[in-house]
Amino acid sequence: MRLVGADGAQIGVVTTQDALQQARDLDLDLVEVAPQADPPVCRIMDYGKYKYERDIRQKEARKKQSRVDVKEIKFRPKIDPHDYGTKKGHVERFLKAGAKVKITIMFRGREMAHTDLGRKILDQLVSELGETIAVEAFPKQEGRNMTMVIAPTKKQIEAARVAETETPTTAADEG
């Protein structure tokens, strides 16, 4: 087998017993890093330390990732203006939090003959939200439902992150 030392230097091709003896002498582990190679490649290392450092790197990578939530709001084609305003407020709140929003218009019975009413509601919502959103999936009819996915623009996501990091202090906090 080809042996790599603890410092990363090539030791050369040695027998398995010699490699194990060298690892024991250094009080380290012999780890096979490339079993498919010809000859197989092994390395002398502290395997516990290696696993610990790998886990730390993975944890840091997960911290830097951002998870995007997808929230869903359901409308009906015959929605009252006040109910529409309330649901629009929910959509705005989700977008400010940085989440994508899936908007579903549910049709029942004879409402299926008037899918244009659902389309008008979606168009009205997009026009009222204006420049703060980007339409990711345009309205699409799927059985008795019409769905559309919208997401906040990059500017709005950045503003949400800044607002999240800036927590206001009160007099009670200072005293």
N, C-alpha and C positions, 0 to 999 in steps of 0.2 A: 504494500500500500504506500501511497505518496503521503508524506507527513509534513504538516505545517506546524511550526513552533508556536509557543504562547505569544511571542512578540510579532507574529505574522511572517517570520522568515521561513523560507523553504529549507527543510532538513534533508529531504530526498526520499528515495524509495527504500523502505525498511520492512522487516517482517512485523507481523501483528504483535508478537511477544516483545520485540524490541521497542515498539511504539508504546505498548502498555507499561513497560518498565520505565521508559523516559517520563511518561505522565505521572507514574507513582513517585518517581524521584523528585519531581517538581510539586507534588501534592496537588495535582490538577486532574481533570477528566480528559479522556480520549473520546472525541466526538467525530462521528462519520458525517462529513458535510456534503460529499458528492459520491453516493454509492454507485451511480450509473457510469461514472468515469472509468477509464481503463489506464492504469490501476486506480482503485477507489481512493478518494482523498479523505484523510482524517486530520483533525486539528487538536492540538493540546490547548485546553482552555478551562476556565472555571465556569462550568455550565450553569450553576445556580446564579452566579452574577450575571451571566449572559441573559438568562430568562428574566431576571429582575429588571435589567436595563431595557429589554425589549418591551416588557409590560408597561414601563414608565413612558416609553416613546409612543406606544399605542394609546395610552391614556391622554397624553398631550395632544395627539392627533384628533382624538374624539372631542376634546375641549374646543378645538379650533373649528370643528365642523358645525354647520348651522342646520338645524332640522326645520323643515318647512311644514307647518301644519296646514291641513286642508279642512276648512270649516264648511258646513253645508247649511243653506237657507232654502226653505221651501215656500213657494208662492202658489196661489191659485189664480186662474184667469179672471175671476170676478172678485178681485180684492178691493176692499174699501180703501179710499185714499189715506185715512189715518193709519190703517194697518200697514199699508205700503210704506208710509213714512217711518213707522216703527221698525219694520224689517230692513229698510234702507239704512237706518241708524245702526242696526246690528252689523250690517255688511261693512259700513264705514269703520266701526270699532274693530272688527276682525282685520281689516286691511291696515289700520294704524298699528295693530299689534304685529304686523308683518306676515300674516297668514294668507294663504290663497283661499278663495271662496268659490264653492261650487253652488251655483244657483239653479234650483230645479223648479220648473212650473209643472204642477200636477193637473192633468185633465181627467174629468170623470164624465161618463155617459155621453151626452150630446155635445159636451164641450169639445170633444175631439173634432167636431166639424168646424170649430173656430180656433184653430191653432194660431191664427194670425193675432189673436188677442194676447196670447202668451208671448209671442214674438215682440209685440208692441211694448209689453211690460219690461222685457229684457233690454230693448233698445232705449227705453226711457231711463232705465237704471244706468246704463252705460253713459248716456248723454249727461245725466245729472252728476255722475261721479267725475266725468270729464278727464282731465289730464292726470289725475292721481292713480289711474289704473291702466293696466295693459290686459287686453283680452287674450287669454291663452288658448281657450277652446271656444270657438264660435258656437252659437246656438245650434243644437242638433236634436232632432226628434228620435227618441228611443222608446218605442211602444207608446204608453200613455204619458210619458214624461218628456219634457224638453229641458235639456241641460246646457249650461254654459259655465266655463271656469274663468275667473278673473284673478289677477294678482296685483299687488301694489307695485308701483314703479320703483326703480332703484333709489330715487331721491327720497321717497316715502319710507323705504326700508332703512336707509341711513338715518333719517330723522327719528325713526322709532328707536333705533339703537342708541342714538345720542340721548334721547329723552329717558331711556331705560337706565343709562349709566349716571345721569345727573339726577340724584335724589335731593329734593329740597330739604334744607335743615330748618327746624323750628326752634323757637326760644327754649322749649323744654329739652331739646337735644343738647343745646349749648350749656345749659345750667346744671 
